[in-house]
Amino acid sequence: MNTKYQVINTYKSLSDWHGFRLRLFTEGILTGLTAGLVICLFRFGLQQAEELRSLIYLSLTGAEWYWHFGWFLLLLFLAWLLTLLIRFEPLAGGSGIPQVKGVLLGLVKLRWLSVLCTKLVGGIIAIGAGLSLGREGPSIQLGAVAAQGISRLLGRTRMEERYLLTSGASAGLAASFNAPLAGVIFALEELHRNFSVAVMLPAMAAAMTATIVSRALFGAEAVFIFPQLPALPLGYYGYVVLVAVVTGFCGVIFNKGLLTIPAFYALPCLQKPIIKICFPLFIAGMLGYVLPQVLGGGNQLINSLAAAPVSLQMLILLLVVKLLFTLLSYGCGVPGGFFLPMLVIGALCGSICSNILVSCQLIAPQYAADMVIMAMAALFAASVRAPITGTVLIMEMTASYEQLLPLAISSMVALIIAELCRSKPIYEELLQRSLLQKQPEPSLLEQRNIAEFAVCSGSAVENKLIRDIKWPADTLLVDIKRGEQRLIPAGTTRIRAGDFLYILTHNKNILFLQQLTGEKQTQK
């Protein structure tokens, strides 16, 4: 569909706003159904791969040397296979969340079917082989590209496609973690960065539908099983703050490690793609003999922390190895994210803190598990800078709905620590670095679209007349939504906080316009 018809069809959608929102809701259900099935296939593949890996290590116990040698030959073959997959589709590498953010900004172009197939197969191989990577980032990208495929098959406009991409990402997280509310909030808070009805309706429809599909196939059990999570006494909230401060600093270190690990892989001995992937895979092969708990995403490790006490020395060892191995696994560039390993690192931080607090008789032993989940939310908030998502996500993943207040406190404290340390949101920083390494195609930057922008309180355009705002060149404000009102833009129209602006512009201007209409601190 060429630009002329894109703009005409977008105008029609803006004119029939009520019908457009209802259509988005229906398409959100279709997106959730499709994304849910794709994610369930991904989860099933990972489950089988991880069971096979456990069986292999069990079989290797006491086996002759040549069987061990054969296992490492298989890892070498898998490294070669992953190298081919990444060469075929580079945008399927890594977490996938920065790529989705780039598509929403109009700075990245995905071949949806190619990415879907490569991410699906590559993620199963990489995580199944033992790399410390999670399924959640890939699930978000898989959900987004599934939504993009639906949009392309239905011939939707690029503005409508952005809504569906957000919905697909929401469905991906919801189906992966069995957490529908967290899926919606993550899509709104981290990806789309506004809570308009046009975004929220399809995102909620997709997340709920994908969760139904996931629960029908995998059950409704929470991802993390904590048998006993008693409500924290008010007097323990000070310790929640203490744990959040410690974990917040750990989140800053984690982000710093993720951003500096490319320098390690830039060493001359690791520059060849196959060697770059072989290195962490062979480390995974060795860790499988001595410390298998750190392999894969790590949700079983979190469950084991809740089931039985672990010594302080062992917890510190697990934390250090899991942190370093996650950095090495993510840095090699294979399909797989750090979302779940990040939560595992947070849980280990919380376990260390609770172990010390119990040893010092500052908290009762039955509240140790509470500190673990507080630290998980805190590390997520410090790293991703999405405290609402972190709070709701951990609440849903642990089925601990009575812990809402302390989870929110730990998330906010960790966020403040990250702010004080000037640590940047990890997904935004990864996107910026990838764009510096590979500039977007000029034709993509010059592509014209109508995009939605939410006006935040305190933004550069709030309470200004349209004629007084310094708009980018070749930009046209075509519509304003104020509640249920539709305003026709004029030079004397005053922009207010809470307005939704629909602007025809080139893709290269979208990020600037987001900063112009967003909070002032985002413009630094």
C-alpha positions in Angstrom: 0.0 0.0 0.0 1.6 3.3 -1.1 1.9 6.4 1.0 -1.1 8.2 -0.6 -3.5 5.4 0.2 -2.0 5.0 3.6 -2.8 8.6 4.5 -6.3 8.5 2.9 -7.2 5.3 4.9 -5.8 6.8 8.1 -7.9 9.9 7.6 -10.9 7.6 7.3 -10.1 5.9 10.5 -9.7 9.2 12.4 -13.0 10.4 11.0 -14.8 7.2 12.3 -13.0 7.0 15.6 -15.7 5.0 17.4 -15.8 2.3 14.6 -12.0 2.3 14.4 -11.6 1.5 18.1 -14.1 -1.3 17.9 -12.3 -2.7 14.9 -9.0 -2.6 16.8 -10.6 -4.5 19.7 -11.7 -7.2 17.3 -8.3 -7.3 15.7 -6.7 -7.5 19.1 -8.6 -10.7 19.8 -7.3 -12.2 16.5 -3.8 -11.0 17.4 -4.0 -12.6 20.8 -5.2 -15.9 19.4 -2.4 -16.0 16.8 0.3 -14.8 19.1 -0.9 -17.1 21.9 -0.6 -20.1 19.7 2.9 -19.1 18.5 4.1 -18.5 22.0 2.7 -21.8 23.2 4.6 -23.6 20.4 7.7 -21.7 21.5 7.2 -22.7 25.2 6.5 -26.3 24.2 9.7 -26.5 22.2 11.7 -25.0 25.0 10.2 -27.4 27.5 11.2 -30.4 25.4 14.7 -29.0 24.7 15.4 -28.4 28.4 14.1 -31.9 29.3 16.4 -33.3 26.7 19.3 -31.4 28.0 18.7 -32.7 31.6 18.4 -36.2 30.2 21.7 -35.8 28.4 23.6 -34.7 31.5 22.0 -37.6 33.4 23.1 -40.1 30.8 26.7 -38.6 30.8 27.1 -39.4 34.5 29.7 -42.1 34.6 29.8 -42.4 30.8 33.0 -43.0 28.8 35.1 -40.0 27.7 34.0 -40.2 24.1 30.4 -39.5 25.0 31.4 -36.3 26.7 33.5 -35.4 23.7 30.4 -36.1 21.5 28.3 -33.7 23.6 30.8 -30.9 23.0 30.8 -31.8 19.3 27.0 -31.4 19.3 27.4 -28.0 21.0 29.8 -27.0 18.2 27.2 -28.0 15.6 24.5 -26.0 17.4 26.9 -23.0 17.4 27.3 -23.4 13.7 23.6 -23.6 13.2 22.9 -20.5 15.3 25.6 -18.7 13.3 23.7 -19.5 10.1 20.4 -18.4 11.5 21.7 -15.0 12.7 23.4 -14.5 9.4 20.1 -15.2 7.6 18.1 -12.9 9.9 20.2 -10.5 12.0 17.1 -8.8 13.6 16.1 -12.1 15.2 19.2 -12.0 17.5 19.1 -10.8 21.1 16.1 -10.1 23.2 13.8 -8.7 20.5 12.4 -5.9 22.6 14.7 -3.2 21.3 13.8 -4.2 17.8 10.1 -3.9 18.6 10.7 -0.4 20.0 12.6 0.5 16.9 9.7 -0.6 14.7 7.2 1.4 16.7 9.5 4.5 16.2 9.7 3.8 12.5 13.5 3.3 12.7 13.6 -0.5 12.1 12.1 -2.6 9.4 11.3 -6.3 10.2 10.5 -9.1 7.8 7.9 -10.6 10.0 7.8 -14.2 8.6 11.6 -14.4 8.5 12.0 -13.1 12.0 9.2 -15.3 13.4 10.7 -18.5 12.0 14.3 -17.7 12.9 13.4 -16.5 16.4 11.3 -19.5 17.1 14.0 -22.1 16.0 17.0 -20.1 17.2 15.5 -19.4 20.6 14.7 -23.1 21.2 18.2 -24.1 20.2 20.0 -21.4 22.2 18.1 -21.7 25.5 17.7 -25.4 25.1 21.5 -25.8 24.8 21.9 -24.2 28.2 22.6 -20.5 27.6 21.4 -18.2 30.3 18.7 -16.6 28.3 14.9 -16.2 28.8 11.9 -16.8 26.6 10.1 -13.6 27.5 12.0 -11.1 25.2 11.7 -13.5 22.3 8.0 -14.0 23.1 7.4 -10.3 22.9 9.1 -10.1 19.5 7.3 -13.2 18.3 3.9 -11.7 19.4 4.8 -8.4 17.7 5.8 -10.0 14.3 2.7 -12.3 14.4 0.6 -9.1 14.8 2.6 -7.5 12.0 1.8 -10.5 9.8 -1.9 -10.1 10.5 -1.7 -6.4 9.7 0.0 -7.0 6.4 -2.5 -9.8 5.4 -5.4 -7.5 6.2 -3.9 -4.6 4.4 -3.9 -2.2 7.4 -2.4 1.3 7.6 0.9 1.8 9.3 -0.8 3.7 12.2 -3.1 0.8 12.7 -0.2 -1.6 12.5 1.6 0.2 15.3 -1.4 -0.5 17.5 -1.5 -4.1 16.5 2.3 -4.5 17.1 1.8 -3.2 20.6 -1.1 -5.6 21.1 1.1 -8.5 19.8 3.9 -7.6 22.2 1.3 -7.5 25.0 0.0 -10.9 24.1 3.6 -12.3 23.9 4.5 -11.4 27.5 1.0 -12.4 28.8 1.2 -15.9 27.2 4.9 -16.4 28.2 4.4 -15.5 31.9 0.7 -16.3 32.3 0.4 -12.7 33.3 -2.2 -10.7 31.3 -2.2 -7.5 33.3 1.6 -7.3 33.2 1.5 -7.9 29.4 -0.9 -4.9 29.0 1.0 -2.6 31.3 4.4 -3.5 29.8 3.1 -2.7 26.3 1.7 0.6 27.4 4.4 1.7 29.9 7.5 0.5 28.1 6.7 0.1 24.4 4.0 2.6 23.3 4.5 5.1 26.1 0.9 6.2 26.3 -2.4 4.9 27.7 -4.8 6.0 24.9 -8.0 3.9 24.5 -6.9 3.1 20.9 -3.8 1.4 22.4 -5.4 -0.1 25.5 -8.4 -1.8 23.9 -6.5 -4.0 21.5 -3.7 -4.6 23.9 -6.1 -5.8 26.6 -8.0 -8.0 24.1 -4.8 -9.5 22.8 -3.3 -10.2 26.3 -6.5 -11.7 27.7 -7.0 -13.9 24.6 -3.4 -15.1 24.6 -3.6 -15.9 28.3 -6.7 -18.0 27.7 -4.8 -19.9 25.0 -1.8 -20.3 27.3 -3.8 -21.5 30.2 -5.8 -23.9 28.1 -2.6 -25.6 26.9 -0.3 -25.2 30.0 -2.6 -24.7 32.9 -3.2 -21.7 35.1 -0.4 -22.3 37.6 1.8 -19.4 38.5 5.3 -19.4 36.9 7.0 -19.1 40.3 5.7 -21.3 43.0 6.0 -19.9 46.5 4.1 -22.2 48.9 3.9 -19.6 51.7 4.0 -15.8 51.3 2.5 -14.3 54.4 1.6 -10.7 54.4 4.5 -8.5 55.6 4.0 -6.7 58.9 4.2 -3.0 58.7 7.3 -3.0 60.8 9.2 -4.9 58.1 8.7 -2.3 55.5 12.1 -0.7 56.5 13.8 -3.9 55.5 11.9 -3.9 52.2 13.5 -0.5 51.5 16.9 -1.9 52.5 16.6 -4.9 50.2 15.4 -2.6 47.3 18.4 -0.3 47.8 20.9 -3.2 47.6 19.0 -4.7 44.6 18.8 -1.3 42.9 22.6 -1.1 42.9 22.7 -4.7 41.5 20.4 -3.6 38.7 22.8 -0.7 37.9 25.7 -3.2 37.8 23.6 -5.5 35.6 22.9 -2.8 33.1 26.5 -1.7 33.0 27.5 -5.2 32.3 25.1 -5.6 29.4 26.3 -2.5 27.8 30.0 -3.3 28.2 29.9 -7.0 27.2 30.2 -6.1 23.5 33.7 -4.8 24.2 34.7 -8.2 25.5 33.4 -9.9 22.4 35.3 -7.4 20.3 38.6 -9.0 21.3 40.4 -10.4 18.3 40.1 -14.0 19.4 36.3 -13.8 19.7 35.4 -11.7 16.6 34.5 -14.6 14.3 30.7 -15.3 14.7 31.0 -19.0 15.3 33.7 -18.6 17.9 31.6 -15.8 19.5 28.7 -18.3 19.9 30.9 -21.3 20.7 32.5 -19.6 23.7 29.4 -19.3 25.9 28.0 -22.6 24.6 31.1 -24.5 25.8 31.0 -22.7 29.1 27.3 -23.9 29.3 28.6 -27.4 28.6 31.0 -27.3 31.5 28.6 -25.6 33.9 26.1 -28.4 33.2 28.5 -30.8 35.1 29.2 -28.6 38.1 26.4 -26.0 38.4 23.4 -26.9 36.3 21.1 -24.6 38.2 22.5 -21.6 36.2 21.6 -23.0 32.8 18.6 -21.8 30.8 16.2 -19.1 32.0 16.3 -20.1 35.6 12.6 -20.2 36.8 13.3 -23.6 38.4 16.2 -22.0 40.3 13.7 -19.5 41.8 11.3 -22.3 42.7 14.1 -24.2 44.5 15.0 -21.1 46.5 11.4 -21.0 47.7 11.2 -24.7 48.4 14.4 -25.2 50.6 17.0 -23.1 52.3 20.3 -22.5 50.6 23.6 -21.6 52.3 24.8 -18.0 52.0 28.0 -19.2 50.3 26.1 -21.1 47.7 23.8 -18.1 47.1 26.7 -15.8 46.5 28.3 -18.4 44.1 25.0 -18.8 42.2 24.6 -15.0 42.0 28.1 -14.3 40.6 28.0 -17.2 38.1 24.5 -16.5 36.9 25.3 -12.8 36.5 28.5 -13.4 34.5 27.0 -16.2 32.5 24.0 -14.2 31.6 26.2 -11.4 30.3 28.2 -13.8 28.2 25.1 -15.6 26.9 23.3 -12.4 25.8 26.5 -10.7 24.5 27.0 -13.4 21.8 23.9 -12.2 20.0 21.9 -15.4 19.6 18.1 -15.3 19.9 17.1 -15.0 23.6 16.5 -12.3 26.2 17.7 -11.4 29.7 14.2 -10.8 31.1 13.9 -14.0 33.1 17.6 -14.3 34.0 17.3 -10.7 35.3 14.5 -11.8 37.6 16.6 -14.8 38.8 19.5 -12.5 39.6 17.0 -10.3 41.6 15.7 -13.4 43.4 19.3 -14.4 44.3 20.0 -10.9 45.6 16.8 -11.1 47.7 17.8 -14.5 49.0 21.2 -13.3 50.1 19.6 -10.3 51.9 16.9 -12.4 53.6 19.5 -14.9 54.6 21.6 -12.2 56.4 18.5 -10.6 57.9 17.3 -13.9 59.3 20.8 -14.8 60.6 20.9 -11.4 62.4 17.4 -12.2 63.8 16.0 -9.0 62.2 13.2 -10.8 60.4 11.4 -14.1 61.1 12.3 -17.0 58.8 8.7 -17.2 57.4 9.2 -13.8 55.8 12.4 -14.7 53.9 10.5 -15.6 50.7 8.8 -12.2 50.8 12.1 -10.5 50.5 12.9 -12.6 47.4 10.0 -11.4 45.5 10.6 -7.8 46.6 14.1 -8.0 45.1 12.8 -9.4 41.8 10.5 -6.4 41.4 13.2 -4.0 42.4 15.8 -5.3 40.0 13.3 -5.2 37.1 12.4 -1.6 38.0 16.1 -0.5 38.3 17.1 -2.1 35.0 14.0 -1.5 32.7 12.7 1.6 34.5 9.1 0.4 34.4 8.1 0.2 38.0 4.4 -0.4 37.4 5.1 -3.3 35.1 7.6 -4.8 37.6 5.1 -4.6 40.5 2.2 -6.2 38.6 4.4 -8.7 36.8 5.9 -10.2 40.1 2.5 -10.1 41.7 1.0 -12.1 38.9 3.9 -14.5 38.5 3.9 -15.4 42.2 0.1 -15.2 42.7 0.9 -12.9 45.7 -1.8 -10.3 45.3 -1.7 -9.2 48.9 1.9 -8.0 48.4 1.0 -5.2 46.1 2.1 -2.3 48.5 5.5 -3.6 49.5 6.2 -4.6 45.8 5.3 -1.1 44.7 7.6 0.4 47.4 10.5 -1.8 46.4 10.1 -0.9 42.7 10.0 2.8 43.4 13.0 2.7 45.8 15.1 0.8 43.2 14.0 3.2 40.5 15.3 6.1 42.6 18.6 4.3 43.1 18.9 3.9 39.3 18.1 7.6 38.8 20.7 8.6 41.4 23.3 6.4 39.6 22.2 7.9 36.3 21.7 4.4 34.9 19.7 4.5 31.7 16.7 2.3 30.8 18.3 -0.8 29.4 16.0 -1.4 26.4 16.2 2.2 25.2 20.0 2.2 25.5 20.3 -1.1 23.6 18.1 0.3 20.8 20.2 3.5 20.6 23.4 1.5 20.4 22.1 -0.8 17.7 21.0 2.3 15.7 24.5 3.8 16.0 26.0 0.5 14.7 23.6 0.2 11.8 21.9 3.4 10.6 18.3 3.0 9.4 17.7 2.9 5.7 17.2 6.4 4.2 14.0 5.2 2.5 12.6 4.1 5.8 13.5 7.4 7.5 11.8 9.4 4.7 8.6 7.3 4.8 5.6 9.3 5.8 3.1 8.1 8.4 0.4 9.5 10.7 1.4 8.7 14.2 -0.2 9.2 17.6 1.4 11.3 20.3 0.2 11.8 23.9 0.8 15.3 25.4 2.3 14.9 28.9 2.0 17.4 31.7 5.0 19.7 31.7 5.9 18.9 28.1 7.3 21.5 25.7 4.0 21.9 23.8 1.6 22.0 26.8 -0.5 25.2 26.9 1.0 26.5 23.7 -0.8 27.6 20.6 -0.1 25.4 17.5 1.3 28.3 15.6 3.9 28.9 18.4 5.3 25.4 18.4 8.5 24.7 16.4 7.4 21.7 14.4 9.9 19.7 12.3 9.9 20.4 8.6 7.3 18.6 6.4 5.1 17.9 9.4 1.3 18.4 9.6 -0.9 18.2 12.6 -4.1 16.5 11.2 -6.2 15.8 14.2 -6.5 16.3 18.0 -8.5 14.0 20.3 -9.4 15.6 23.7 -11.4 13.0 25.6 -14.3 12.1 23.3 -14.0 15.5 21.5 -12.4 15.7 18.0 -10.7 19.1 17.4 -9.8 20.4 14.0 -6.3 21.9 14.4 -5.9 25.6 13.8 -3.1 28.0 14.5 -5.0 29.4 17.5 -5.8 26.0 19.0 -4.1 25.6 22.4 -2.6 22.2 23.2 -3.4 20.8 26.6 -2.0 18.0 28.7 -3.9 14.8 28.0 -4.5 15.6 24.3 -3.7 13.0 21.7 -2.1 14.5 18.6 -2.2 12.7 15.2 0.7 14.0 13.1 1.6 13.3 9.5 5.4 13.3 9.4 8.5 11.4 8.2 9.7 8.5 10.3 12.9 10.3 11.1 10.8 12.9 13.1 8.9 10.4 15.3 11.4 10.2 18.1 11.8 14.0 18.2 8.0 14.5 18.3 7.8 11.9 21.2 10.3 14.0 23.1 8.5 17.2 22.2 5.2 16.0 23.6 6.6 13.9 26.4 7.9 14.7 29.8 10.7 17.3 29.9 13.3 15.0 31.4 13.1 12.7 28.4 14.4 15.5 26.2 17.8 15.6 27.8 
